[in-house]
Amino acid sequence: MKITGITTYVLAADLGASAFGWSQRVGSTRQSAICVVETDAGIQGYGEAFYFGGPSTIVAQLIDLALGPLIIGSDPLDSSVLWDRLYNWTRDQGQKGLTISAISAVDIALWDIKGKALGLPVHKLLGGAYRSRAKAYATGLYEPQGSPNTVHALVQEAQGYKEQGFQGMKLKIGYDPRVDLGYVRAIRDAIGDDVALMVDANHAYNAPEAIRLARELEPYDLAWFEEPVPPEDIDGYVELRAATSIPIAGGECEYTRFGFRELIARRAVDYLQPDLCATGGFTEMARIVAMASAANLPVIPHVWGTNIGLAASLQLFAALPHFPDRRFPTEPWFEYDRSTNPLRDGVTVETFTLEDGYLAIPTRPGLGVTLDLDFVTRHGV
């Protein structure tokens, strides 16, 4: 079997009145870059790249012009060989960021092909499933735009997640410590003590600010404090982790095993959060998970994007080992983005539904989803 071509699709949707804010900016659009790898056996593989910093056409052009030509004519089952080829050809300027996101999309598509060719879901190829469903927490609770009462709007949203059966939810903070504290207090009062609450500052603070805020947040029983300081500030992570009882999470802005090596070696976080669609795809994620396992450091992947990325992340999630294994292991959390995204569900024929707080992990070959080309074409840029 040989790779005969790669097609990219860039999707975009205007959010209008549903725009939402967080510590860094206000998001008024949703975009996605999807790639389809073709083979001479008639098998297609789908992949998605995570990129939220600007137009996804940049990622698509990297795939079209730089990465695709390097693998045409190759055997798609040689995923590790092809990953190393793509990385080594681009490493001088592409060790992090957009290039790795583009490689991620291609790698995910190759694993999709591999699963379809062998008639197996990707999690079987990764070594098997530790679980058949994923305990989901809702990612939402962004700053609503145009609401006359932000706290009231957030409380209503949080109560809605609880009514839908979510056992956990994540609140955006990083606006101002006083504002953050008020939001956390209101949400915790609204959802009670039996629902997990995470907070995410999207690297809005320096270490002293984050330490002061964390100490004030400790009474609210937070599951973790995510991205408290900029991703480059490893020392800040270490200082904060030593100064608070709240578990610290981070890594969504890190790339490849080389980027995660220092986070792991320095015990900078309690939870690693690599994004499958950004950090290098299945091939590189397996290496990161192995490194984390050696350090007994839990991996809770960051998940964002459309159903392509969601399906791929569920395949990965099924194969995540327990950290550590024991008779009654703690099940990891799966991130389920509930923020406004008109593109999320329509890109695949299959849909995902929360049942009793869990998402079922697809068991069909490959990623377990089928691209809805009509939808993709209608929403393509």
C-alpha positions as CSV (number, residue, x, y, z in Angstrom):
1,M,0.0,0.0,0.0
2,K,1.3,3.4,-0.9
3,I,0.3,7.0,-0.1
4,T,-0.9,8.7,-3.3
5,G,-2.0,12.1,-2.1
6,I,-3.0,14.5,0.8
7,T,-5.9,16.9,0.7
8,T,-6.4,19.6,3.3
9,Y,-9.6,21.3,4.3
10,V,-9.8,24.6,6.3
11,L,-13.1,25.2,8.0
12,A,-14.3,28.5,9.5
13,A,-17.4,29.7,11.3
14,D,-18.3,33.2,12.7
15,L,-19.6,33.0,16.3
16,G,-21.4,36.3,16.2
17,A,-23.2,36.9,19.5
18,S,-21.8,33.6,20.8
19,A,-18.2,34.9,21.0
20,F,-16.5,34.1,24.2
21,G,-13.5,35.4,26.1
22,W,-10.7,34.2,28.3
23,S,-7.6,35.6,29.9
24,Q,-5.8,36.3,26.6
25,R,-8.4,37.5,24.1
26,V,-12.0,37.1,22.8
27,G,-12.7,34.4,20.3
28,S,-15.1,35.5,17.6
29,T,-14.5,32.6,15.1
30,R,-13.8,28.9,15.2
31,Q,-11.5,27.3,12.7
32,S,-10.2,23.9,11.9
33,A,-7.6,22.3,9.6
34,I,-8.3,18.7,8.6
35,C,-6.2,16.5,6.3
36,V,-7.2,13.4,4.3
37,V,-4.4,11.0,3.3
38,E,-5.2,8.9,0.2
39,T,-3.8,5.5,-0.6
40,D,-3.7,3.3,-3.7
41,A,-5.7,0.7,-1.8
42,G,-8.7,3.1,-1.6
43,I,-8.3,3.6,2.1
44,Q,-8.4,7.2,3.4
45,G,-7.1,8.5,6.8
46,Y,-8.3,11.6,8.6
47,G,-6.3,13.9,10.8
48,E,-6.8,17.3,12.5
49,A,-4.3,19.9,13.6
50,F,-4.7,22.0,16.7
51,Y,-4.1,25.7,16.0
52,F,-5.9,28.5,17.8
53,G,-3.6,31.5,17.2
54,G,-4.8,32.6,13.7
55,P,-6.0,31.3,10.3
56,S,-5.8,27.6,10.0
57,T,-4.8,28.0,6.3
58,I,-1.2,28.3,7.6
59,V,-1.2,24.8,8.9
60,A,-2.9,23.5,5.8
61,Q,-0.2,25.1,3.6
62,L,2.5,23.5,5.7
63,I,0.9,20.1,5.0
64,D,0.3,20.9,1.3
65,L,3.6,22.4,0.5
66,A,6.1,21.0,3.0
67,L,5.0,17.7,4.5
68,G,2.9,16.0,1.9
69,P,5.6,15.8,-0.8
70,L,7.9,14.1,1.7
71,I,5.6,11.1,2.2
72,I,4.0,10.6,-1.2
73,G,4.8,7.1,-2.5
74,S,5.6,5.8,1.0
75,D,3.9,3.0,2.9
76,P,1.4,4.6,5.3
77,L,2.0,1.7,7.8
78,D,5.5,3.0,8.4
79,S,4.2,5.7,10.8
80,S,7.3,6.0,13.0
81,V,9.6,6.1,10.0
82,L,7.5,8.8,8.4
83,W,7.2,10.8,11.6
84,D,11.0,10.9,12.0
85,R,11.3,11.9,8.3
86,L,8.9,14.8,8.7
87,Y,10.4,16.0,11.9
88,N,14.0,15.7,10.8
89,W,13.3,17.6,7.5
90,T,11.7,20.5,9.4
91,R,13.4,20.5,12.8
92,D,15.8,23.4,12.1
93,Q,12.8,25.8,12.2
94,G,10.0,23.5,13.3
95,Q,10.7,22.0,16.7
96,K,7.6,23.5,18.2
97,G,4.3,25.2,17.2
98,L,2.6,25.1,13.8
99,T,5.0,22.6,12.1
100,I,4.4,20.0,14.9
101,S,0.7,20.6,14.7
102,A,0.8,19.9,11.0
103,I,2.8,16.8,11.6
104,S,0.2,15.7,14.2
105,A,-2.6,15.9,11.6
106,V,-0.6,13.8,9.1
107,D,0.4,11.2,11.8
108,I,-3.2,10.8,13.1
109,A,-4.4,10.2,9.5
110,L,-1.7,7.5,9.0
111,W,-2.8,5.7,12.2
112,D,-6.4,6.0,10.9
113,I,-5.3,4.2,7.7
114,K,-3.4,1.6,9.7
115,G,-6.5,0.8,11.7
116,K,-8.8,0.6,8.7
117,A,-6.3,-1.6,6.8
118,L,-6.1,-4.0,9.7
119,G,-9.8,-3.8,10.7
120,L,-8.9,-2.6,14.2
121,P,-9.6,0.6,16.2
122,V,-6.5,2.6,16.8
123,H,-6.5,1.9,20.6
124,K,-5.9,-1.8,19.7
125,L,-2.8,-0.8,17.7
126,L,-1.6,1.2,20.7
127,G,-1.7,-1.9,22.9
128,G,-5.4,-2.3,23.9
129,A,-8.0,-0.5,25.9
130,Y,-7.8,0.1,29.6
131,R,-11.3,1.4,29.4
132,S,-14.3,1.4,27.0
133,R,-15.6,4.8,28.0
134,A,-14.2,8.2,29.1
135,K,-15.3,10.1,32.2
136,A,-15.8,13.6,30.7
137,Y,-15.5,17.0,32.2
138,A,-17.0,20.0,30.5
139,T,-14.7,22.6,29.2
140,G,-16.7,25.8,29.1
141,L,-17.4,28.6,31.5
142,Y,-15.6,31.2,29.3
143,E,-16.4,34.9,29.7
144,P,-19.7,35.5,27.9
145,Q,-19.7,38.5,25.8
146,G,-22.6,41.1,26.1
147,S,-24.1,39.5,29.2
148,P,-25.3,42.1,31.8
149,N,-24.3,39.8,34.6
150,T,-21.3,37.6,34.0
151,V,-21.5,35.7,37.3
152,H,-25.1,34.9,36.8
153,A,-24.5,33.7,33.2
154,L,-21.6,31.5,34.4
155,V,-23.7,30.0,37.2
156,Q,-26.5,29.1,34.8
157,E,-24.0,27.5,32.5
158,A,-22.4,25.5,35.3
159,Q,-25.8,24.3,36.6
160,G,-26.6,23.2,33.1
161,Y,-23.5,21.0,32.9
162,K,-24.5,19.4,36.2
163,E,-28.0,18.7,34.9
164,Q,-26.5,17.1,31.8
165,G,-24.7,14.6,34.0
166,F,-21.1,16.0,33.9
167,Q,-19.2,14.9,37.0
168,G,-16.7,17.8,36.5
169,M,-16.2,21.1,34.7
170,K,-13.5,23.6,34.0
171,L,-13.8,27.4,34.6
172,K,-11.7,30.0,32.9
173,I,-9.8,32.4,35.2
174,G,-6.8,34.7,34.7
175,Y,-8.7,38.0,34.5
176,D,-7.8,39.4,37.8
177,P,-7.2,37.6,41.1
178,R,-10.2,39.2,42.8
179,V,-12.5,38.5,39.8
180,D,-11.2,34.9,39.6
181,L,-11.9,34.3,43.3
182,G,-15.4,35.6,42.9
183,Y,-16.1,33.3,39.9
184,V,-14.8,30.3,41.7
185,R,-16.8,31.0,44.8
186,A,-20.0,31.4,42.8
187,I,-19.5,28.3,40.7
188,R,-18.6,26.1,43.7
189,D,-21.7,27.3,45.6
190,A,-23.9,26.6,42.6
191,I,-22.7,23.1,41.8
192,G,-22.0,21.8,45.3
193,D,-19.2,19.7,46.6
194,D,-20.0,16.5,44.6
195,V,-18.9,17.9,41.2
196,A,-15.2,18.3,40.4
197,L,-14.1,21.9,39.5
198,M,-11.0,22.7,37.6
199,V,-9.6,26.2,36.8
200,D,-7.6,27.3,33.8
201,A,-5.7,30.7,33.7
202,N,-4.3,30.2,30.1
203,H,-0.9,31.3,31.4
204,A,-2.1,34.7,32.6
205,Y,0.0,35.1,35.8
206,N,3.6,35.2,37.0
207,A,4.6,32.9,39.8
208,P,4.0,35.3,42.8
209,E,0.6,36.2,41.5
210,A,-0.3,32.6,40.9
211,I,0.9,31.6,44.4
212,R,-1.2,34.2,46.1
213,L,-4.2,33.3,44.1
214,A,-3.7,29.5,44.6
215,R,-3.6,30.0,48.4
216,E,-6.9,31.8,48.3
217,L,-8.4,29.1,46.1
218,E,-7.4,26.2,48.2
219,P,-10.6,26.1,50.3
220,Y,-12.7,25.5,47.2
221,D,-11.4,21.9,46.6
222,L,-10.1,22.4,43.0
223,A,-9.2,19.3,41.0
224,W,-6.3,21.3,39.4
225,F,-5.0,24.7,38.5
226,E,-4.2,24.7,34.8
227,E,-1.6,26.8,33.0
228,P,-1.1,29.2,35.8
229,V,2.1,30.8,34.3
230,P,3.5,31.0,30.8
231,P,4.6,27.7,29.4
232,E,8.3,28.8,29.1
233,D,8.4,29.6,32.8
234,I,9.3,26.1,34.1
235,D,10.8,27.6,37.3
236,G,7.5,29.4,37.9
237,Y,5.6,26.1,37.7
238,V,8.1,24.5,40.1
239,E,7.7,27.4,42.6
240,L,3.9,27.3,42.5
241,R,3.7,23.5,42.8
242,A,5.8,23.7,46.0
243,A,3.7,26.5,47.4
244,T,0.1,25.1,47.1
245,S,-1.9,22.0,47.8
246,I,-3.8,22.4,44.6
247,P,-2.6,20.0,41.9
248,I,-0.9,21.9,39.0
249,A,-1.6,21.0,35.3
250,G,0.1,22.1,32.1
251,G,1.5,21.1,28.8
252,E,-1.1,22.0,26.1
253,C,1.4,24.5,24.7
254,E,4.3,22.0,24.7
255,Y,5.4,19.9,21.8
256,T,7.0,16.5,21.3
257,R,8.9,14.4,23.8
258,F,11.7,16.9,23.7
259,G,9.5,19.6,25.1
260,F,7.9,17.4,27.7
261,R,11.3,16.0,28.9
262,E,12.0,19.0,31.2
263,L,8.4,19.2,32.6
264,I,8.7,15.5,33.5
265,A,12.3,15.6,34.8
266,R,11.7,18.6,37.0
267,R,8.3,17.5,38.3
268,A,7.0,20.9,37.3
269,V,3.4,19.7,37.1
270,D,1.1,17.1,38.7
271,Y,-0.8,16.4,35.5
272,L,0.7,16.5,32.0
273,Q,-1.7,17.8,29.3
274,P,-0.3,17.1,25.8
275,D,-2.7,17.7,23.0
276,L,-2.7,14.8,20.5
277,C,-3.5,17.2,17.6
278,A,-0.6,19.5,18.5
279,T,2.2,17.6,20.1
280,G,3.0,15.1,17.3
281,G,0.1,12.7,16.9
282,F,-0.2,9.1,18.1
283,T,3.5,8.3,17.3
284,E,4.9,11.0,19.4
285,M,2.2,10.8,22.1
286,A,3.1,7.2,22.8
287,R,6.7,8.3,23.5
288,I,5.5,11.1,25.8
289,V,3.2,8.7,27.7
290,A,6.1,6.2,28.1
291,M,8.3,9.0,29.6
292,A,5.5,10.0,31.9
293,S,4.9,6.4,33.0
294,A,8.5,6.1,34.0
295,A,8.0,9.1,36.3
296,N,4.6,7.9,37.5
297,L,3.2,11.2,36.3
298,P,-0.5,11.2,35.1
299,V,-1.3,12.2,31.6
300,I,-4.7,13.9,31.0
301,P,-4.7,15.0,27.4
302,H,-5.9,18.4,26.3
303,V,-8.7,18.1,23.7
304,W,-10.0,20.8,21.4
305,G,-11.4,21.0,17.9
306,T,-13.9,18.9,15.8
307,N,-15.1,15.4,16.1
308,I,-12.0,14.2,14.1
309,G,-9.7,15.4,17.0
310,L,-12.2,14.2,19.5
311,A,-12.4,10.7,18.1
312,A,-8.6,10.5,17.9
313,S,-8.3,11.6,21.5
314,L,-10.8,9.0,22.6
315,Q,-8.7,6.3,20.9
316,L,-5.6,7.6,22.7
317,F,-7.5,7.9,26.0
318,A,-8.6,4.2,25.8
319,A,-5.0,3.1,25.7
320,L,-3.7,5.4,28.6
321,P,-2.3,3.3,31.4
322,H,-3.2,4.0,35.0
323,F,-0.8,6.2,36.9
324,P,-0.2,4.1,39.0
325,D,-1.9,0.8,38.5
326,R,-3.7,-0.7,41.5
327,R,-6.7,-2.8,42.4
328,F,-9.1,0.1,42.3
329,P,-7.4,2.7,40.0
330,T,-8.6,6.3,39.7
331,E,-10.1,6.9,36.2
332,P,-8.5,9.9,34.4
333,W,-10.6,12.8,33.2
334,F,-11.4,13.3,29.5
335,E,-11.7,16.9,28.3
336,Y,-15.0,17.5,26.4
337,D,-15.1,21.0,24.9
338,R,-18.6,22.5,25.3
339,S,-17.8,26.0,24.1
340,T,-19.5,27.3,21.0
341,N,-18.3,25.6,17.9
342,P,-20.6,25.3,14.9
343,L,-18.0,23.0,13.1
344,R,-17.5,20.4,15.8
345,D,-20.2,17.9,15.2
346,G,-20.9,18.2,11.6
347,V,-17.6,17.1,10.2
348,T,-18.4,13.5,10.9
349,V,-21.3,11.3,10.1
350,E,-21.1,9.8,13.6
351,T,-22.1,11.9,16.7
352,F,-20.9,11.7,20.3
353,T,-23.4,11.7,23.2
354,L,-22.7,12.0,26.9
355,E,-24.3,9.2,28.9
356,D,-24.2,9.1,32.7
357,G,-21.2,11.4,32.5
358,Y,-19.2,9.3,30.1
359,L,-18.4,9.3,26.4
360,A,-18.2,5.9,24.6
361,I,-14.9,5.1,22.9
362,P,-15.4,4.1,19.2
363,T,-14.7,0.5,18.4
364,R,-14.9,0.8,14.6
365,P,-11.6,0.5,12.6
366,G,-9.2,3.4,12.7
367,L,-10.5,6.5,14.5
368,G,-14.0,5.1,14.3
369,V,-15.5,8.1,12.4
370,T,-16.4,9.0,8.8
371,L,-15.8,12.4,7.3
372,D,-18.9,14.2,6.1
373,L,-17.5,15.6,3.0
374,D,-20.6,17.6,2.1
375,F,-20.4,19.5,5.5
376,V,-16.7,20.0,5.2
377,T,-17.0,21.4,1.7
378,R,-19.9,23.7,2.6
379,H,-17.9,25.2,5.5
380,G,-14.5,25.2,3.8
381,V,-12.5,28.4,3.3
